[in-house]
């Protein structure tokens, strides 16, 4: 199961029900995939946050059509638990986005974290 810091809350708000999150676990030396959107237990720590600041940077790659897009984009994420406990992450994410046919809104179907933590 991924560590709580690897799954920002906004992902759940924008993701599809069959959303897949993948990150590199450097302790295991392997990629870990998590696809249980309904299992929110790993995210309980985020409700205790003081601040979550995500800054999107340049788009490295973008391809797709009017219903599906693959995008690689860099970001800076600052997570403030309290004034003496601040985590800063600079990384890239490889996103698959799909347009909902009913709402016409884009949703994240897959998030592959390419950060080096």
Secondary structure as UniProt FT lines:
FT   HELIX           4..6
FT   HELIX           9..14
FT   STRAND          15..25
FT   TURN            26..29
FT   STRAND          30..34
FT   TURN            37..38
FT   HELIX           41..48
FT   STRAND          51..64
FT   STRAND          68..82
FT   TURN            83..84
FT   STRAND          85..99
FT   TURN            101..103
FT   STRAND          106..113
//
